[in-house]
Amino acid sequence: MNSPYIVAVGGTLRPNSSTERAMRHVLAAAQRAGARVKLISGPSLQLPLYQPDNSERSDAARDLVAELALADGIVLGSPGYHGSISGVIKNALDYAEDLRTDVRPYSAAAPSVALRLREDGRGP
């Protein structure tokens, strides 16, 4: 059996944000347990606004969708903005719509974990 592939998506556009550090912590634990891991955060999330009717995708958007399609598990991390997830993360998640015709649409077979840090960075 192959080791699971865990993809973490989140943080802010600022490298090494508190949310990114929390996701790195989760991925390190997954890696110690034998998983292969990938972090998509910071500048990699600077994506054009998702437009379902426009099939053009930036390299970063194509890379994001490809990694989500391969994932056996997904970790989502977002700072708490106005009681919800950030627009950056919401936009990244919108790109999962490109998986609607995939064998595993919307990564349906991949369990997910969501992290949302309070604005003071101390956790839920």
C-alpha positions, 0 to 999 in steps of 0.5 A: 500500500502506498503512503497517503498523500496529504495536501495542505492549502491555506494561510495568507499571502504573507509567507510564514503566517501563523496559519501557515506555521500551524499547517506546517505543524500538521503536515510534519505530524502526517509526515512522521506517520508516513504520509507524503505531504505538500503545502500550498500557501503564501504567494502560491495562493495569489490566484486570479478570481475563479471564473467557471465560464472561463477555461483559462487557468494560470500555472498556479491554478492548474498546479493547485487543481492537480494537487487536489486531484491527487490528494488522499487527504486535504488540510485547509487552513485559514485565518479568521476573517470576520468570523469566516474563512479568508477570501484567498482561501475561498477563491482557492477552494472555488478552483476545486470546481474544475474537478467536477468531472474527475473520477473523484469529483471535488476530491470526494474520497479525500478526508479533510481537516479544517483549521481556522485561527483566530485573528490573534493567531491563538487557534479556534 
